[in-house]
Amino acid sequence: MTLISYFIIHHQLLLLLMFPVGIHGEYSMRSEQEILNTLLKNYDMRVRPPPANASTEGPVNVRVNIMIRMLSKIDVVNMEYSIQLTFREQWIDSRLAYEHLGFYNPPAFLTVPHVKKSLWIPDTFFPTEKAAHRHLIDTENMFLRIHPDGKVLYSSRISLISSCPMRLQLYPLDYQSCNFDLVSYAHTMNDIMYEWDPEKPIQQKPGVGLDLPNFVLENITTNADCTSHTNTGSYGCLRMNLLLKRQFSYYLVQLYAPTTMIVIVSWVSFWIDLHSTAGRVALGVTTLLTMTTMQSAINAKLPPVSYVKVVDVWLGACQTFVFGALLEYAFVSYQDSARQNDRSREKAARKAQKRREKLEMVDAEVYQPPCTCHTFEARETFRDRLRRYFTKPDYLPAKIDYYARFMVPLAFLAFNIIYWVSCLIMSANASTPESLL
């Protein structure tokens, strides 16, 4: 070996030691390009992959994993919800295996999102979808990976508005079960079989379901069978079930507390003098109109359904109590007027009798000495006034007011006990997805 040859070999070894990463990276990139060109040379995307068990017949097993990134805008009126997720599908396409092609040190996987339109991909669609779009900022949020054994991983970020048929019988103490299905559009179960990832079928981004204004995400299940049977065949399906619980605190403050106060205010009419017509009628009409306005505002936030909801029972009962207070005064006023007319007729008869007695009396005048006694009216104390309010009167209209002061609040209390116990029992029975099917 000459000195010049020795110097050249030494220089090349020195370059390899100084720049191993750059040289290896250049070779790796060239290797990936060669592998991809070899795989796509005779690849036909129109034909589905052969079965993974090397048999000539059988479906392609597609393993699915979903990561929920956002859950928002649960619309009760339109019965829909918005969800953003990362949708991942994984299957084996032996035509894309490159571990047997003889390349030196092949990469662990090829990330090739730009060849999506050149590969076969499952024709998955979402039956409950109303509207959807893929995210394209800054570039399309998707990737496609090819592993040496032919395993293909397809991942995409999508946002959907999905329908959720809701049962509102227990509103606002209800649970809602929303299904999210995925089905193959063209391939039957003989061609494609879907299965959930056995390790983590559903993943959630931290905080998902905790920031909803009216609901809390209670649970997510994936074991329901939703195979689609149509005239064209049976299609494999996977279902994700979202169990949502409505938050009751908002309705307690904005619905139940105000209506209870309106009912209590209507009871003030029983304590007002029965001859104060203007005050009692104004109070009854005002509370009745307020209840009607609140009922209309609440129903405007709900879809028109043909069944009775528990909130309808509450509002109907409150409106009945308010309207009953107004009817009670109408009945008391009628009884008072009838008795006043009877007294007027009796008084007129007594006056006529006295007039006749005066005409029959002798003209002699009977001396009546003047009264020299002094009468003093004792001042009514608060205790006497309170006792007068709680003493049962003998006059029938006043007696009706007296009984109403105690019987109506007791009836409303009994209604509350029955209502809330029934609601809690029904809500506990409806907290499982099976009861919502």
Phi, psi and chi 1 to 4 in degrees:
 res  aa     phi    psi   chi1   chi2   chi3   chi4
   1 MET       -  127.7  179.1 -178.3  -65.3      -
   2 THR   -78.1  169.3   61.7      -      -      -
   3 LEU   -66.2  -33.9 -176.5   61.7      -      -
   4 ILE   -68.8  -43.2  -62.8  176.3      -      -
   5 SER   -64.0  -41.0  -59.6      -      -      -
   6 TYR   -61.4  -39.6  176.8   80.2      -      -
   7 PHE   -67.2  -37.8  178.4   77.1      -      -
   8 ILE   -66.6  -45.6  -67.1  173.8      -      -
   9 ILE   -63.3  -42.0  -66.1  173.8      -      -
  10 HIS   -63.1  -37.3 -177.1  -90.2      -      -
  11 HIS   -68.1  -40.0 -178.8   68.2      -      -
  12 GLN   -66.8  -40.6  -69.2  178.0  -10.4      -
  13 LEU   -63.7  -37.5  -68.7  174.8      -      -
  14 LEU   -64.7  -38.8 -175.5   61.9      -      -
  15 LEU   -65.7  -38.9  -71.2  175.1      -      -
  16 LEU   -64.2  -37.8  -72.8  173.3      -      -
  17 LEU   -72.8  -32.5  -68.1  174.6      -      -
  18 MET   -80.9  -35.0  -67.2  178.0   62.6      -
  19 PHE  -128.0   59.2  -53.8  102.2      -      -
  20 PRO   -73.2  -34.8   26.5  -33.3      -      -
  21 VAL   -69.9  -44.5  176.6      -      -      -
  22 GLY   -64.3  -42.2      -      -      -      -
  23 ILE   -68.6  -41.8  -65.4  174.6      -      -
  24 HIS   -65.9  -40.0  176.9   72.7      -      -
  25 GLY   -62.5  -42.5      -      -      -      -
  26 GLU   -63.1  -39.1 -178.1 -179.6   -7.2      -
  27 TYR   -69.8  -39.3  172.6   78.3      -      -
  28 SER   -63.5  -44.5  178.2      -      -      -
  29 MET   -62.7  -43.1  -68.1  173.8   58.5      -
  30 ARG   -65.6  -35.2 -174.6  168.3   62.0 -113.4
  31 SER   -66.8  -42.6  176.1      -      -      -
  32 GLU   -62.0  -40.7  -70.6 -176.6    6.1      -
  33 GLN   -64.9  -41.7 -176.5  178.5    6.9      -
  34 GLU   -66.5  -40.5  -67.1  176.2   -5.0      -
  35 ILE   -62.7  -45.5  -67.4  173.6      -      -
  36 LEU   -64.4  -41.8 -165.6   58.7      -      -
  37 ASN   -63.4  -38.1  -69.6  -25.8      -      -
  38 THR   -67.6  -40.7  -56.3      -      -      -
  39 LEU   -68.1  -39.3  -66.0  176.6      -      -
  40 LEU   -88.4   -0.7  -61.9  179.5      -      -
  41 LYS   -63.6  -47.6 -175.9  176.8 -179.5 -179.8
  42 ASN  -116.7   22.7  -62.9  -42.1      -      -
  43 TYR   -81.7  135.2 -172.3   86.4      -      -
  44 ASP  -117.4  106.7 -169.5   -7.6      -      -
  45 MET   -72.0  -12.2   61.2  169.4  -65.5      -
  46 ARG   -77.4  -15.5  -61.1  171.5  -62.3  176.6
  47 VAL  -108.9  133.4 -178.7      -      -      -
  48 ARG   -70.3  156.5   67.4  176.8 -179.6   87.4
  49 PRO   -62.6  153.4  -19.7   30.9      -      -
  50 PRO   -71.0  160.2   24.7  -33.2      -      -
  51 PRO   -58.9  150.3  -21.7   31.6      -      -
  52 ALA   -72.5  -19.3      -      -      -      -
  53 ASN   -89.6   15.5   54.9    7.9      -      -
  54 ALA    68.3   13.0      -      -      -      -
  55 SER   -87.4  165.4   62.2      -      -      -
  56 THR   -82.5  -18.8   56.8      -      -      -
  57 GLU  -129.8  153.4  -63.9 -178.6   -2.6      -
  58 GLY   136.5  156.4      -      -      -      -
  59 PRO   -80.3  163.6   30.9  -34.4      -      -
  60 VAL   -87.3  126.4  178.4      -      -      -
  61 ASN   -87.0  118.6  -67.1  -38.8      -      -
  62 VAL  -109.4  117.2  179.4      -      -      -
  63 ARG   -95.8  130.6 -175.9  168.8  -67.6 -179.6
  64 VAL  -116.6  141.0  177.1      -      -      -
  65 ASN  -138.5  137.5  166.3  -96.9      -      -
  66 ILE  -126.0  133.5  -68.0  177.3      -      -
  67 MET  -114.4  117.4  178.2  178.1 -178.0      -
  68 ILE   -83.5  117.6  -58.2  176.5      -      -
  69 ARG   -95.0  -32.8  -66.5 -176.4  171.5  -88.2
  70 MET  -155.5  139.4 -173.8 -176.8  -59.1      -
  71 LEU  -134.3  118.0 -178.9   64.5      -      -
  72 SER  -151.9  170.3   61.7      -      -      -
  73 LYS    51.6   66.4 -164.7 -179.5  177.1 -178.2
  74 ILE   -85.0  105.5  -60.5  176.7      -      -
  75 ASP   -95.2  112.4 -169.1  -15.1      -      -
  76 VAL   -76.5  -35.2  179.2      -      -      -
  77 VAL   -64.8  -48.2  176.7      -      -      -
  78 ASN   -89.6   -4.0  -63.3  -40.3      -      -
  79 MET    53.6   63.2  -66.4 -168.0  177.9      -
  80 GLU  -152.3  166.6   61.7 -173.4   22.3      -
  81 TYR  -147.0  157.1   64.4   95.6      -      -
  82 SER  -106.9  137.2  -60.5      -      -      -
  83 ILE  -142.4  140.1 -173.5  171.2      -      -
  84 GLN  -119.8  129.9 -177.6 -173.5  121.9      -
  85 LEU  -146.3  160.4   48.3   85.4      -      -
  86 THR  -100.8  115.5  -61.5      -      -      -
  87 PHE  -102.0  121.4  179.5   64.6      -      -
  88 ARG  -121.7  134.4  -55.8 -174.3 -176.1  100.6
  89 GLU  -125.9  143.0  -67.4  178.6  -56.5      -
  90 GLN  -139.2  128.4 -172.5  172.7  -73.3      -
  91 TRP  -148.1  170.9   65.6   95.5      -      -
  92 ILE  -111.0  125.3  -67.3  179.5      -      -
  93 ASP  -121.1   99.0 -168.8  -15.6      -      -
  94 SER   -62.3  -18.6   59.2      -      -      -
  95 ARG   -70.5  -17.1  -61.8  171.5  -63.0  177.0
  96 LEU  -102.9    7.8  -62.2  176.5      -      -
  97 ALA   -73.8  131.8      -      -      -      -
  98 TYR  -124.3    9.4   58.2   85.8      -      -
  99 GLU   -73.0  -19.5   60.4 -176.7   -2.4      -
 100 HIS  -101.8    8.8   61.4  -81.3      -      -
 101 LEU   -82.9   -8.8  -64.2 -179.2      -      -
 102 GLY    87.5   15.0      -      -      -      -
 103 PHE   -76.2  141.1  -70.8   94.2      -      -
 104 TYR   -77.6  127.9  174.4   73.2      -      -
 105 ASN    50.0   62.0 -167.8   21.0      -      -
 106 PRO   -68.5  154.6   26.6  -34.2      -      -
 107 PRO   -67.3  158.8   23.7  -32.9      -      -
 108 ALA   -65.0  -31.7      -      -      -      -
 109 PHE  -164.1  160.5   55.2   82.1      -      -
 110 LEU  -108.9  122.3  -58.8  175.5      -      -
 111 THR   -97.0  105.3  -57.4      -      -      -
 112 VAL  -132.9   70.9  -75.3      -      -      -
 113 PRO   -66.1  -22.6   23.6  -33.3      -      -
 114 HIS   -77.0  -10.6   51.0  -82.1      -      -
 115 VAL  -103.3   19.7  -60.3      -      -      -
 116 LYS   -58.5  -41.6  170.6 -172.7  172.8 -177.0
 117 LYS   -74.8   -5.7  -64.1 -177.8  178.7 -179.8
 118 SER  -102.5   -1.9  -58.8      -      -      -
 119 LEU  -116.7  157.9  -59.9  179.8      -      -
 120 TRP   -77.3  130.8 -179.7   90.8      -      -
 121 ILE  -132.7  139.8  -66.0  178.3      -      -
 122 PRO   -56.9  139.8  -24.0   33.3      -      -
 123 ASP   -88.7   63.9   55.9  -18.9      -      -
 124 THR   -80.6  138.9  -53.8      -      -      -
 125 PHE  -137.6  166.3   81.6  103.6      -      -
 126 PHE  -114.0  107.9  -50.8  102.7      -      -
 127 PRO   -62.8  -30.3  -20.4   31.5      -      -
 128 THR   -87.4    4.8   57.8      -      -      -
 129 GLU   -75.2  133.6  169.0 -141.1  -25.9      -
 130 LYS   -99.6  -39.7  -72.7 -173.2  175.3 -179.3
 131 ALA  -153.7  147.5      -      -      -      -
 132 ALA  -156.6  157.4      -      -      -      -
 133 HIS  -156.0  152.9   67.9  -85.3      -      -
 134 ARG   -92.0  155.8  -60.2 -179.7 -175.1  -87.0
 135 HIS   -92.2  126.3  -66.4  -97.6      -      -
 136 LEU  -116.7    5.4  -55.6  176.2      -      -
 137 ILE  -105.2  129.3  -57.0  -60.7      -      -
 138 ASP   -74.7  -34.2  172.4   59.4      -      -
 139 THR  -127.7  174.8   58.7      -      -      -
 140 GLU   -60.9  126.0 -176.4  178.2   -0.2      -
 141 ASN   -80.8   80.4  -63.0  173.1      -      -
 142 MET  -157.6  159.5   59.2   81.5   61.1      -
 143 PHE  -149.9  161.7   68.5   81.1      -      -
 144 LEU  -137.3  124.1 -164.9  147.3      -      -
 145 ARG  -116.6  139.3  -71.9  178.7  179.8  173.7
 146 ILE  -118.4  123.6  -57.2  175.5      -      -
 147 HIS   -96.1  161.7  -67.0  -99.4      -      -
 148 PRO   -58.4  -32.2  -25.0   34.1      -      -
 149 ASP   -84.9    5.8   58.4   -8.3      -      -
 150 GLY    92.8    2.1      -      -      -      -
 151 LYS   -71.8  131.8 -177.0  173.5   66.7  176.8
 152 VAL  -115.9  131.0 -178.8      -      -      -
 153 LEU  -116.9  121.9  172.9   62.7      -      -
 154 TYR  -116.8  126.9  170.9   68.8      -      -
 155 SER  -133.0  136.9  175.7      -      -      -
 156 SER  -149.0  144.5  177.4      -      -      -
 157 ARG  -100.8  123.0 -173.8  165.3   74.0  102.0
 158 ILE  -134.3  154.9   54.3  179.1      -      -
 159 SER  -121.3  135.9  -67.6      -      -      -
 160 LEU  -134.3  150.7  -54.4   97.7      -      -
 161 ILE  -109.5  112.4  -62.0  176.5      -      -
 162 SER  -113.7  145.4 -177.2      -      -      -
 163 SER   -77.2  150.0   65.1      -      -      -
 164 CYS  -145.8   92.6  178.0      -      -      -
 165 PRO   -60.1  121.3  -21.4   33.3      -      -
 166 MET  -108.2  144.3  -61.1 -176.8 -178.9      -
 167 ARG  -106.6  116.1  -61.4 -176.7  178.6 -178.1
 168 LEU  -107.9   21.4  -58.0  173.6      -      -
 169 GLN   -60.2  -34.9  -73.0   92.1  -19.8      -
 170 LEU   -99.0   11.2  -63.5 -179.6      -      -
 171 TYR   -59.1  131.2  177.0   91.4      -      -
 172 PRO  -100.2   28.8   35.0  -32.5      -      -
 173 LEU  -109.1   29.9  -63.3  166.8      -      -
 174 ASP   -96.0  160.4   55.0  -30.6      -      -
 175 TYR  -112.7  140.7  -73.2   78.6      -      -
 176 GLN  -120.2  135.5  -62.5  -59.3  -27.8      -
 177 SER  -112.4  112.5  178.1      -      -      -
 178 CYS  -109.2  124.7  -62.0      -      -      -
 179 ASN   -96.0  139.2  -65.6  -34.3      -      -
 180 PHE  -123.5  107.8 -177.3   83.3      -      -
 181 ASP  -106.2  153.6  -61.7  -12.8      -      -
 182 LEU  -137.4  131.9   56.2   99.4      -      -
 183 VAL  -138.9  150.9 -171.6      -      -      -
 184 SER   -75.9  135.8  174.4      -      -      -
 185 TYR   -80.3  -40.4 -168.9   83.5      -      -
 186 ALA  -114.0  -25.1      -      -      -      -
 187 HIS   -96.7  127.0  -64.5   84.9      -      -
 188 THR   -78.0 -176.8   63.6      -      -      -
 189 MET   -67.6  -15.4  -62.0  177.0   65.3      -
 190 ASN   -75.2  -17.2  -63.7  -33.9      -      -
 191 ASP  -108.7  -40.9  -61.6  -34.9      -      -
 192 ILE  -134.9  133.8  -68.4 -178.7      -      -
 193 MET  -124.7  124.8  -73.7  -67.5  -65.1      -
 194 TYR   -93.3  147.7  -70.9   98.3      -      -
 195 GLU  -150.4  147.9   61.5  179.8   12.1      -
 196 TRP   -77.4  151.9  -71.6  109.6      -      -
 197 ASP   -61.6  122.5 -170.1  -32.4      -      -
 198 PRO   -65.8  -25.7   23.4  -32.2      -      -
 199 GLU   -82.0  -58.0  -63.7 -178.5   -1.3      -
 200 LYS  -138.5   86.3  -71.4 -174.2  177.5  180.0
 201 PRO   -66.7  -37.4   22.8  -32.3      -      -
 202 ILE  -126.8  128.7  -55.6  -63.5      -      -
 203 GLN  -117.6  149.6  -64.0  173.7  -70.4      -
 204 GLN  -125.2  134.9  -61.4 -178.9   51.6      -
 205 LYS   -69.4  140.2 -172.4  178.4  178.7 -178.6
 206 PRO   -54.7  131.1  -26.0   34.2      -      -
 207 GLY    95.0   -5.7      -      -      -      -
 208 VAL   -67.4  130.6  169.9      -      -      -
 209 GLY    87.1   -6.4      -      -      -      -
 210 LEU   -95.4  -13.6  -60.3  177.9      -      -
 211 ASP  -107.4   15.4   55.2  -10.0      -      -
 212 LEU   -73.4  140.2  -63.2  174.0      -      -
 213 PRO   -69.5  -34.8   23.5  -32.3      -      -
 214 ASN  -122.1   -7.0  -66.2  -32.6      -      -
 215 PHE  -131.1  162.8  -72.9   89.9      -      -
 216 VAL  -129.1  131.7  173.5      -      -      -
 217 LEU   -75.9  106.8 -177.7   59.2      -      -
 218 GLU   -80.7  -46.2  -73.7  -78.3  -60.1      -
 219 ASN  -160.8  157.7 -168.4   19.6      -      -
 220 ILE  -131.2  126.4  -59.0  177.8      -      -
 221 THR  -123.9  156.9   56.7      -      -      -
 222 THR  -137.6   21.8   57.5      -      -      -
 223 ASN  -103.4    2.4  -63.5  -35.3      -      -
 224 ALA   -75.9  145.5      -      -      -      -
 225 ASP   -91.8  127.9 -178.7   22.8      -      -
 226 CYS  -136.4   32.0   60.0      -      -      -
 227 THR   -55.4  131.0  -57.4      -      -      -
 228 SER   -93.6  117.6  176.6      -      -      -
 229 HIS  -108.7  116.5  -58.4  -79.3      -      -
 230 THR  -128.3 -177.3   66.3      -      -      -
 231 ASN   -67.1  -21.5  -66.0  -25.3      -      -
 232 THR   -96.1   -1.5   57.6      -      -      -
 233 GLY   138.1 -175.7      -      -      -      -
 234 SER  -106.3  131.4  -61.5      -      -      -
 235 TYR  -118.1  133.7  -60.1   86.0      -      -
 236 GLY   -65.1  146.7      -      -      -      -
 237 CYS  -145.9  147.4  171.4      -      -      -
 238 LEU  -124.1  143.9  -68.1 -178.8      -      -
 239 ARG  -129.4  131.9  170.4  169.2  -67.2  175.9
 240 MET  -110.0  126.4  174.2  179.5   65.8      -
 241 ASN  -109.4  126.0 -179.9  -91.0      -      -
 242 LEU  -104.3  120.1  -53.0  175.4      -      -
 243 LEU   -99.7  116.9 -178.1   60.9      -      -
 244 LEU  -114.3  136.1  -58.0  169.3      -      -
 245 LYS  -113.0  129.1  177.9 -175.4  177.8 -178.3
 246 ARG   -76.1  136.9 -165.0 -177.7  -58.7  -86.9
 247 GLN   -77.9  127.5  -66.4 -176.5   -6.8      -
 248 PHE   -90.8  -19.1 -179.5   69.4      -      -
 249 SER   -60.6  -38.2   57.1      -      -      -
 250 TYR   -61.9  -44.7  169.6   81.0      -      -
 251 TYR   -73.7  -26.9  -60.0   93.9      -      -
 252 LEU   -65.0  -40.3 -180.0   63.9      -      -
 253 VAL   -81.6  -39.1  175.2      -      -      -
 254 GLN   -94.2  -13.9  -61.6  -65.2  -31.4      -
 255 LEU  -123.7  -61.0  169.4   60.9      -      -
 256 TYR   -72.0  -42.0  -72.7   96.1      -      -
 257 ALA   -65.1  -47.9      -      -      -      -
 258 PRO   -62.2  -42.0  -23.2   34.2      -      -
 259 THR   -67.1  -35.6   51.1      -      -      -
 260 THR   -63.4  -41.0  -57.6      -      -      -
 261 MET   -64.9  -37.2  -67.8  174.8   62.7      -
 262 ILE   -65.4  -40.9  -67.7  173.2      -      -
 263 VAL   -62.9  -42.4  173.0      -      -      -
 264 ILE   -65.6  -39.1  -65.6  175.2      -      -
 265 VAL   -62.5  -35.6  168.5      -      -      -
 266 SER   -65.0  -22.2   68.6      -      -      -
 267 TRP   -74.3  -15.4  -60.6  -18.3      -      -
 268 VAL   -60.1  -26.9  177.3      -      -      -
 269 SER   -59.0  -29.8  173.1      -      -      -
 270 PHE   -70.6  -20.7  -55.0  144.1      -      -
 271 TRP   -98.1   -7.3  -62.1   85.9      -      -
 272 ILE   -84.9  145.4  -59.3  176.9      -      -
 273 ASP   -54.9  138.2 -175.8   71.0      -      -
 274 LEU   -67.7  -14.0   58.6   89.7      -      -
 275 HIS   -91.3   -3.4  -62.6  110.4      -      -
 276 SER   -85.6   74.3  -59.7      -      -      -
 277 THR   -64.0  -45.2  -55.8      -      -      -
 278 ALA   -61.3  -44.6      -      -      -      -
 279 GLY   -67.0  -43.8      -      -      -      -
 280 ARG   -71.1  -39.9  -65.4 -172.0   68.9  162.3
 281 VAL   -67.5  -42.4  171.1      -      -      -
 282 ALA   -62.4  -41.8      -      -      -      -
 283 LEU   -65.1  -43.8  179.8   62.3      -      -
 284 GLY   -65.4  -44.1      -      -      -      -
 285 VAL   -67.5  -39.3  172.3      -      -      -
 286 THR   -64.3  -46.2  -58.2      -      -      -
 287 THR   -65.9  -36.6   51.9      -      -      -
 288 LEU   -66.9  -43.0 -176.8   61.0      -      -
 289 LEU   -66.8  -36.2  -68.7  176.9      -      -
 290 THR   -64.7  -41.5  -55.0      -      -      -
 291 MET   -64.1  -41.0  -83.1  -61.6  -51.8      -
 292 THR   -63.7  -40.9  -55.7      -      -      -
 293 THR   -64.7  -43.2  -56.9      -      -      -
 294 MET   -65.2  -39.4  -70.3 -168.3   64.5      -
 295 GLN   -64.3  -39.2 -171.2  170.9    9.7      -
 296 SER   -66.9  -39.9  -59.4      -      -      -
 297 ALA   -65.4  -37.6      -      -      -      -
 298 ILE   -71.1  -42.2  -67.2  168.3      -      -
 299 ASN   -68.5  -22.6  -70.7  -30.1      -      -
 300 ALA   -68.8  -21.0      -      -      -      -
 301 LYS   -90.6    3.6  -59.9  178.1 -178.6  179.2
 302 LEU  -125.4  152.0  -63.4  173.4      -      -
 303 PRO   -72.8  151.3   27.3  -34.3      -      -
 304 PRO   -73.1  107.9   24.3  -31.1      -      -
 305 VAL  -112.5  160.2  -66.6      -      -      -
 306 SER   -91.1   -3.2   59.2      -      -      -
 307 TYR  -111.3  167.6   46.9   80.5      -      -
 308 VAL   -91.3  133.1  178.3      -      -      -
 309 LYS  -100.3  159.9  -54.3  178.3  -71.6  -66.6
 310 VAL   -65.9  -28.5  -65.7      -      -      -
 311 VAL   -69.7  -30.5   68.6      -      -      -
 312 ASP   -66.5  -37.6  -63.5  -27.1      -      -
 313 VAL   -62.7  -43.0  176.3      -      -      -
 314 TRP   -65.1  -49.7  173.8  -94.3      -      -
 315 LEU   -64.9  -38.9  -67.6  175.5      -      -
 316 GLY   -64.1  -40.0      -      -      -      -
 317 ALA   -66.9  -43.0      -      -      -      -
 318 CYS   -63.1  -42.1  -69.4      -      -      -
 319 GLN   -65.9  -35.0 -162.4  163.4   15.5      -
 320 THR   -64.9  -42.6  -59.0      -      -      -
 321 PHE   -64.3  -41.6  -83.6   98.3      -      -
 322 VAL   -66.8  -45.3  172.4      -      -      -
 323 PHE   -66.7  -33.5 -173.8   63.3      -      -
 324 GLY   -64.5  -36.5      -      -      -      -
 325 ALA   -63.4  -37.7      -      -      -      -
 326 LEU   -69.6  -40.2 -173.4   60.2      -      -
 327 LEU   -67.5  -33.5  -71.8 -178.3      -      -
 328 GLU   -61.4  -42.2 -174.1  -89.9  -13.4      -
 329 TYR   -68.5  -35.8  175.7   66.4      -      -
 330 ALA   -61.4  -40.6      -      -      -      -
 331 PHE   -68.3  -42.6 -178.4   72.3      -      -
 332 VAL   -62.8  -42.8  166.9      -      -      -
 333 SER   -63.9  -39.1  179.7      -      -      -
 334 TYR   -65.0  -44.6  170.8   76.5      -      -
 335 GLN   -63.7  -39.0  -66.9  -67.7  -29.0      -
 336 ASP   -66.2  -42.0 -178.9   59.6      -      -
 337 SER   -64.5  -40.4  -61.5      -      -      -
 338 ALA   -62.6  -42.8      -      -      -      -
 339 ARG   -72.0  -32.7  -82.6  158.5  177.0   72.6
 340 GLN   -64.8  -38.2  -69.8  -65.7  -23.1      -
 341 ASN   -66.0  -40.9  -67.7  -26.8      -      -
 342 ASP   -62.9  -41.3  -66.1  -19.2      -      -
 343 ARG   -65.9  -38.0  -72.8 -175.6  176.6 -177.4
 344 SER   -63.4  -41.7  -62.6      -      -      -
 345 ARG   -66.2  -39.5  -73.7 -167.7  -63.9  -92.3
 346 GLU   -65.2  -40.3  -67.7  176.2    0.1      -
 347 LYS   -64.7  -42.0 -172.5  175.7 -178.5 -179.4
 348 ALA   -64.3  -38.2      -      -      -      -
 349 ALA   -65.2  -39.2      -      -      -      -
 350 ARG   -66.8  -39.0  -75.1 -164.0  -59.4  -90.8
 351 LYS   -64.1  -41.3  -75.1 -176.7  177.3 -179.9
 352 ALA   -63.9  -38.7      -      -      -      -
 353 GLN   -64.7  -42.7  180.0   66.6   24.5      -
 354 LYS   -64.6  -37.8  -73.3 -178.1  179.9 -179.8
 355 ARG   -63.5  -39.7 -167.4  177.9  -61.0  113.5
 356 ARG   -68.3  -37.5  -73.2 -167.4  -60.5  -91.5
 357 GLU   -64.9  -36.9  -69.9  177.3   -4.6      -
 358 LYS   -65.6  -37.6  -75.3 -176.1  178.9 -179.6
 359 LEU   -68.0  -28.2  -67.2  176.4      -      -
 360 GLU   -88.6   -8.8  -65.2  175.7   -4.3      -
 361 MET   -72.8  154.4  -75.0  179.1   64.1      -
 362 VAL   -71.7  148.0 -175.2      -      -      -
 363 ASP   -67.5  -10.6  -66.5  -22.9      -      -
 364 ALA   -65.0  135.5      -      -      -      -
 365 GLU   -94.9  136.1  -65.4 -176.5   -2.1      -
 366 VAL   -99.3  126.6  179.4      -      -      -
 367 TYR   -74.1  130.7  173.8   75.9      -      -
 368 GLN  -118.1  110.6  -65.4  -71.1  -19.0      -
 369 PRO   -66.5  146.3   25.1  -33.9      -      -
 370 PRO   -68.0  151.0   26.0  -34.8      -      -
 371 CYS   -76.9  126.0  179.4      -      -      -
 372 THR  -104.6    3.5   58.9      -      -      -
 373 CYS   -84.0  152.3   60.1      -      -      -
 374 HIS  -115.0  122.6  -61.8  -80.7      -      -
 375 THR  -104.1  137.4   57.9      -      -      -
 376 PHE  -121.3  125.9  -61.9   93.6      -      -
 377 GLU   -86.3  123.6  -65.5 -177.5   -1.6      -
 378 ALA   -69.9  138.3      -      -      -      -
 379 ARG   -72.5  133.0 -172.0  175.0 -179.6 -179.3
 380 GLU   -74.1  128.0 -172.4  179.3   24.4      -
 381 THR   -88.4  168.4   63.3      -      -      -
 382 PHE   -63.7  -33.8  174.9   77.1      -      -
 383 ARG   -67.0  -39.9 -177.4  177.9  179.4  179.9
 384 ASP   -67.2  -38.8  -64.7  -26.4      -      -
 385 ARG   -65.8  -41.5 -171.3 -179.8  -55.3  172.1
 386 LEU   -65.8  -37.8 -169.8   64.0      -      -
 387 ARG   -66.5  -34.9 -178.0 -178.3  -58.3  170.9
 388 ARG   -65.6  -34.9  179.3  165.6   54.6   87.1
 389 TYR   -68.9  -32.3  -84.3  115.5      -      -
 390 PHE  -102.8   10.7  -72.4   93.8      -      -
 391 THR   -98.3  129.2  -58.4      -      -      -
 392 LYS   -68.7  121.9 -176.7  173.0   68.5  173.3
 393 PRO   -79.5  166.2   28.0  -32.0      -      -
 394 ASP   -92.4  -20.5  -63.5  -32.4      -      -
 395 TYR   -75.6  125.8 -172.9   50.6      -      -
 396 LEU   -58.2  -49.0  179.2   60.4      -      -
 397 PRO   -58.1  -41.5  -25.7   35.1      -      -
 398 ALA   -67.9  -32.1      -      -      -      -
 399 LYS   -66.4  -34.8 -170.4 -177.6  -64.3 -175.5
 400 ILE   -65.0  -44.3  -64.3  174.2      -      -
 401 ASP   -60.5  -39.3  -84.7  -15.6      -      -
 402 TYR   -62.1  -46.1  173.8   80.3      -      -
 403 TYR   -68.4  -34.9  -76.4  119.6      -      -
 404 ALA   -66.1  -30.7      -      -      -      -
 405 ARG   -61.2  -27.5  -66.7  170.7 -171.4  171.0
 406 PHE  -110.8  -36.7  -54.8  101.2      -      -
 407 MET   -72.4  -39.1  -61.3  -57.9  -64.8      -
 408 VAL   -66.6  -48.6  174.1      -      -      -
 409 PRO   -59.7  -37.1  -25.9   35.9      -      -
 410 LEU   -66.5  -37.5  -70.9  176.4      -      -
 411 ALA   -65.9  -40.0      -      -      -      -
 412 PHE   -67.2  -37.0 -172.5   70.5      -      -
 413 LEU   -65.0  -41.7  178.3   61.5      -      -
 414 ALA   -64.7  -38.8      -      -      -      -
 415 PHE   -62.6  -41.1  164.5   73.7      -      -
 416 ASN   -62.1  -41.7  -89.4  -91.7      -      -
 417 ILE   -63.0  -47.9  -65.2  174.2      -      -
 418 ILE   -63.8  -41.9  -62.5  173.2      -      -
 419 TYR   -64.9  -50.9  177.5   84.6      -      -
 420 TRP   -72.3  -35.1  -69.1  112.9      -      -
 421 VAL   -65.1  -42.4  170.1      -      -      -
 422 SER   -64.8  -41.5  -58.8      -      -      -
 423 CYS   -65.1  -42.2  -73.5      -      -      -
 424 LEU   -65.0  -39.0  -68.9  176.4      -      -
 425 ILE   -66.6  -45.8  -66.5  175.0      -      -
 426 MET   -67.2  -36.4  -69.3 -173.8  -65.8      -
 427 SER   -67.7  -37.8  178.8      -      -      -
 428 ALA   -66.3  -36.7      -      -      -      -
 429 ASN   -72.8  -22.2  -65.5  -27.4      -      -
 430 ALA   -97.4   11.1      -      -      -      -
 431 SER   -85.3    2.9   60.7      -      -      -
 432 THR  -111.0  146.4   57.6      -      -      -
 433 PRO   -60.4  -30.4  -19.9   30.5      -      -
 434 GLU   -63.7  -33.3  -67.4   78.2    8.0      -
 435 SER   -75.2  -13.2   61.8      -      -      -
 436 LEU   -97.6   -3.1  -60.7  173.4      -      -
 437 LEU   -78.4      -  -64.0  177.1      -      -
